[in-house]
Amino acid sequence: MVFTHDTAAALQSAVALVNTADHPDTLTTVEALAEFYAEHEYSGGHARDEAELEAVRAVRAPVRELLTSHRDAAVELVNTILADAVAVPRLVRHDRLDWHIHAIADEAPLAERIMVETAMAMIDVIRADELNRLATCAADDCAGLVLDLSRNRSRRYCSTGCGNREAVAAYRARQRA
C-alpha cells in the first residue's frame, strides 16, 4: 500500500469531489451531496441543506488547486489551509477504522472538514514525494483528476468511460490507417 487507509481515502474523496465539477456537474442537489457524503464515509455532521451544498461546491476549485500544485506550492497551500482552520491533529478510532488522524472537530462544517482532510492527506503525499500520483486525465476532452495508487503507476484516466472512449478512438484511427 502506498499510503495509509485514511490518507488514501481522503485523496480518493478529494479527487472524486473535484471530478463532480466536470461536465456534467454531478453535485447540484442536496441529495447528490448526501450520496457523496455517504459514499466517502465522512465522519461528523452533515447539515443536508443548500448552504452546505454551495459551500462544498465552492471548495472544489481550491481542492483542485491543491491536488495539482507542484511541491513548494502544495506545501504553502497545506500550511495555509491548516492554519486557517486552526487544525489540531489527534488520533481517533471510530466505526470499523483503526487509529488514524483527525485534525478538525467533527462539528465543523463539511466543506471545512473536506479541506482539512485533504490537506492532511497531502502532507503524506508531499513527504513521500509522490505528487506524481495525482494527474489530469489523459483523455483529450477531459479535465478530470486521476489518483494513481497502483504499484506500477499505470492509471491514466479518471474513469472507465474516459479510458474506453480513448481506446475506441485509437481503434478507429488504426482502422482508418
Secondary structure, DSSP 8 states (H G I E B T S, - for coil): --S-HHHHHHHHHHHHHHHTTSSS----SHHHHHHHHHHTT--S----SHHHHHHHHHTHHHHHHHHHS-HHHHHHHHHHHHHHTT---EEE--TT--SEEE-S-TTS-HHHHHHHHHHHHHHHHHHTT-GGGEEE-SSTT---EEE--STT-----SSHHHHHHHHHHHHHHHHH-
